[in-house]
Amino acid sequence: MKAQESRYTMTKRHHTETYKKAKKEGKMDKEFIPICDYIAKTEDYFTSSCCAGRITLVGLDKNESKKESAFHRKWHRKVSFTEIKEGIESYNGDTLWFKQEPLIFHLGTNNLLNAKKILVVCEKAGMKRAGIKAAKEGKFIIEMVGTHNINVPIREKQKTIISDEFLLYIVKKANEKFVKNQLMLKNLEKEIKKNLK
């Protein structure tokens, strides 16, 4: 039992220090800071990774594989038609995708009972996609993924393959979904603070 507790304690310390460093270096999505600050002060929970959602233009190669460097443009906010249009026209790779990506959050704990508590919190917050990603003695990771997203190919071989009218539409929809994503994050913060002590 002591070994299990020490393993969890080491895991929590490691992830808490990683979070504090990322926060200090300005690498944290500001929307997640209130949740991560709260979780860092609890005994039984830790955060391992998170993204508050974003809108991106992503370049893929012929095999449709992506690397971090393939982000042609990236915004953690609503975007304008002009920004997206400029990004599309300046792309010279194989295929360019427009993506509005949902929040992703990995929340860890020390036992199955607490993992189940996290899943209940997700349900109360309206998170439809959540599950136990890792289950080891002293370390359970719950993955939460938002459902508000858009993925559309928009440029192929230096040629834009959608009309300005359709681009206006998907930019509008992406901004609407981005706002819904932020509201979901607020609901999650409220339920976490209420139910995970």
C-alpha positions as a Python dict, from the first residue, in 0.01 Angstrom:
ca = {
    (1, 'M'): (0, 0, 0),
    (2, 'K'): (282, 236, 87),
    (3, 'A'): (446, 168, -249),
    (4, 'Q'): (117, 249, -423),
    (5, 'E'): (79, 572, -230),
    (6, 'S'): (436, 678, -299),
    (7, 'R'): (394, 601, -671),
    (8, 'Y'): (82, 819, -683),
    (9, 'T'): (251, 1093, -480),
    (10, 'M'): (545, 1097, -723),
    (11, 'T'): (310, 1103, -1021),
    (12, 'K'): (107, 1393, -881),
    (13, 'R'): (422, 1588, -792),
    (14, 'H'): (566, 1538, -1141),
    (15, 'H'): (249, 1652, -1321),
    (16, 'T'): (194, 1945, -1083),
    (17, 'E'): (550, 2069, -1139),
    (18, 'T'): (510, 2027, -1515),
    (19, 'Y'): (189, 2230, -1503),
    (20, 'K'): (344, 2509, -1294),
    (21, 'K'): (638, 2532, -1534),
    (22, 'A'): (410, 2550, -1839),
    (23, 'K'): (201, 2818, -1666),
    (24, 'K'): (511, 3022, -1579),
    (25, 'E'): (638, 2996, -1938),
    (26, 'G'): (302, 3107, -2079),
    (27, 'K'): (237, 2772, -2250),
    (28, 'M'): (-94, 2703, -2076),
    (29, 'D'): (-432, 2781, -2233),
    (30, 'K'): (-557, 3053, -1997),
    (31, 'E'): (-908, 2903, -1988),
    (32, 'F'): (-773, 2591, -1817),
    (33, 'I'): (-566, 2771, -1551),
    (34, 'P'): (-851, 2801, -1293),
    (35, 'I'): (-921, 2425, -1318),
    (36, 'C'): (-555, 2324, -1306),
    (37, 'D'): (-483, 2560, -1014),
    (38, 'Y'): (-772, 2404, -823),
    (39, 'I'): (-671, 2044, -905),
    (40, 'A'): (-309, 2113, -801),
    (41, 'K'): (-433, 2190, -447),
    (42, 'T'): (-630, 1866, -410),
    (43, 'E'): (-478, 1549, -263),
    (44, 'D'): (-636, 1288, -488),
    (45, 'Y'): (-625, 1444, -837),
    (46, 'F'): (-378, 1579, -1092),
    (47, 'T'): (-386, 1714, -1447),
    (48, 'S'): (-164, 1559, -1713),
    (49, 'S'): (-250, 1748, -2032),
    (50, 'C'): (-515, 1980, -2169),
    (51, 'C'): (-615, 2198, -2462),
    (52, 'A'): (-902, 2446, -2437),
    (53, 'G'): (-992, 2412, -2805),
    (54, 'R'): (-866, 2590, -3114),
    (55, 'I'): (-922, 2674, -3480),
    (56, 'T'): (-643, 2568, -3715),
    (57, 'L'): (-529, 2535, -4073),
    (58, 'V'): (-337, 2206, -4085),
    (59, 'G'): (-115, 2087, -4368),
    (60, 'L'): (-107, 1714, -4444),
    (61, 'D'): (125, 1521, -4672),
    (62, 'K'): (14, 1274, -4941),
    (63, 'N'): (-50, 1007, -4675),
    (64, 'E'): (-260, 1255, -4475),
    (65, 'S'): (-21, 1237, -4179),
    (66, 'K'): (44, 1540, -3962),
    (67, 'K'): (328, 1665, -3748),
    (68, 'E'): (330, 1957, -3501),
    (69, 'S'): (518, 2163, -3759),
    (70, 'A'): (227, 2110, -4001),
    (71, 'F'): (15, 2372, -3823),
    (72, 'H'): (0, 2636, -4095),
    (73, 'R'): (-211, 2868, -3877),
    (74, 'K'): (-343, 2824, -3521),
    (75, 'W'): (-580, 3034, -3308),
    (76, 'H'): (-712, 2980, -2954),
    (77, 'R'): (-999, 3221, -3022),
    (78, 'K'): (-1266, 3304, -3277),
    (79, 'V'): (-1135, 3389, -3624),
    (80, 'S'): (-1229, 3616, -3915),
    (81, 'F'): (-1294, 3520, -4276),
    (82, 'T'): (-1003, 3743, -4381),
    (83, 'E'): (-757, 3560, -4153),
    (84, 'I'): (-861, 3221, -4286),
    (85, 'K'): (-859, 3336, -4650),
    (86, 'E'): (-504, 3474, -4613),
    (87, 'G'): (-390, 3152, -4450),
    (88, 'I'): (-537, 2941, -4730),
    (89, 'E'): (-385, 3148, -5009),
    (90, 'S'): (-37, 3142, -4851),
    (91, 'Y'): (-26, 2761, -4825),
    (92, 'N'): (193, 2571, -5075),
    (93, 'G'): (184, 2211, -4945),
    (94, 'D'): (-13, 1904, -5053),
    (95, 'T'): (-345, 1927, -4868),
    (96, 'L'): (-477, 2192, -4626),
    (97, 'W'): (-754, 2121, -4375),
    (98, 'F'): (-969, 2368, -4182),
    (99, 'K'): (-1022, 2236, -3829),
    (100, 'Q'): (-1214, 2359, -3529),
    (101, 'E'): (-1093, 2130, -3253),
    (102, 'P'): (-1271, 2070, -2920),
    (103, 'L'): (-1133, 2082, -2568),
    (104, 'I'): (-925, 1786, -2455),
    (105, 'F'): (-849, 1722, -2089),
    (106, 'H'): (-667, 1440, -1909),
    (107, 'L'): (-742, 1426, -1538),
    (108, 'G'): (-565, 1173, -1316),
    (109, 'T'): (-640, 1021, -979),
    (110, 'N'): (-520, 747, -742),
    (111, 'N'): (-799, 487, -744),
    (112, 'L'): (-1101, 353, -933),
    (113, 'L'): (-1355, 512, -697),
    (114, 'N'): (-1218, 859, -767),
    (115, 'A'): (-1200, 779, -1139),
    (116, 'K'): (-1573, 704, -1128),
    (117, 'K'): (-1631, 1036, -948),
    (118, 'I'): (-1459, 1214, -1237),
    (119, 'L'): (-1686, 1037, -1487),
    (120, 'V'): (-1991, 1152, -1289),
    (121, 'V'): (-1853, 1508, -1299),
    (122, 'C'): (-1819, 1479, -1677),
    (123, 'E'): (-2181, 1365, -1706),
    (124, 'K'): (-2305, 1654, -1490),
    (125, 'A'): (-2104, 1902, -1699),
    (126, 'G'): (-2258, 1768, -2021),
    (127, 'M'): (-1937, 1606, -2150),
    (128, 'K'): (-2056, 1327, -2381),
    (129, 'R'): (-1713, 1178, -2451),
    (130, 'A'): (-1521, 1073, -2141),
    (131, 'G'): (-1361, 748, -2035),
    (132, 'I'): (-1079, 584, -1844),
    (133, 'K'): (-774, 599, -2070),
    (134, 'A'): (-525, 435, -1831),
    (135, 'A'): (-583, 213, -1528),
    (136, 'K'): (-289, 104, -1314),
    (137, 'E'): (-248, 71, -941),
    (138, 'G'): (-219, 423, -804),
    (139, 'K'): (-272, 589, -1143),
    (140, 'F'): (-600, 628, -1331),
    (141, 'I'): (-628, 874, -1622),
    (142, 'I'): (-966, 997, -1746),
    (143, 'E'): (-975, 1147, -2095),
    (144, 'M'): (-1242, 1407, -2177),
    (145, 'V'): (-1299, 1525, -2533),
    (146, 'G'): (-1551, 1787, -2641),
    (147, 'T'): (-1791, 1710, -2926),
    (148, 'H'): (-1797, 2052, -3094),
    (149, 'N'): (-1568, 2020, -3396),
    (150, 'I'): (-1533, 2070, -3772),
    (151, 'N'): (-1287, 1904, -4014),
    (152, 'V'): (-1294, 2012, -4379),
    (153, 'P'): (-1032, 1979, -4657),
    (154, 'I'): (-1008, 2321, -4825),
    (155, 'R'): (-699, 2324, -5049),
    (156, 'E'): (-539, 2058, -5268),
    (157, 'K'): (-223, 2095, -5480),
    (158, 'Q'): (-217, 2476, -5453),
    (159, 'K'): (-584, 2503, -5550),
    (160, 'T'): (-865, 2612, -5314),
    (161, 'I'): (-1143, 2353, -5347),
    (162, 'I'): (-1428, 2537, -5171),
    (163, 'S'): (-1610, 2859, -5256),
    (164, 'D'): (-1588, 3182, -5055),
    (165, 'E'): (-1957, 3135, -4970),
    (166, 'F'): (-1890, 2795, -4814),
    (167, 'L'): (-1577, 2926, -4640),
    (168, 'L'): (-1784, 3207, -4484),
    (169, 'Y'): (-2029, 2943, -4363),
    (170, 'I'): (-1772, 2715, -4200),
    (171, 'V'): (-1591, 3009, -4037),
    (172, 'K'): (-1925, 3120, -3887),
    (173, 'K'): (-2002, 2765, -3769),
    (174, 'A'): (-1651, 2717, -3628),
    (175, 'N'): (-1680, 3038, -3425),
    (176, 'E'): (-2020, 2929, -3291),
    (177, 'K'): (-1882, 2588, -3194),
    (178, 'F'): (-1575, 2748, -3038),
    (179, 'V'): (-1802, 2952, -2808),
    (180, 'K'): (-2002, 2640, -2716),
    (181, 'N'): (-1675, 2466, -2639),
    (182, 'Q'): (-1578, 2748, -2401),
    (183, 'L'): (-1915, 2724, -2225),
    (184, 'M'): (-1861, 2349, -2183),
    (185, 'L'): (-1526, 2423, -2021),
    (186, 'K'): (-1693, 2663, -1777),
    (187, 'N'): (-1950, 2395, -1686),
    (188, 'L'): (-1668, 2146, -1633),
    (189, 'E'): (-1483, 2391, -1406),
    (190, 'K'): (-1796, 2447, -1198),
    (191, 'E'): (-1865, 2073, -1154),
    (192, 'I'): (-1501, 1991, -1075),
    (193, 'K'): (-1486, 2256, -802),
    (194, 'K'): (-1817, 2139, -659),
    (195, 'N'): (-1753, 1764, -659),
    (196, 'L'): (-1378, 1691, -648),
    (197, 'K'): (-1228, 1789, -314),
}
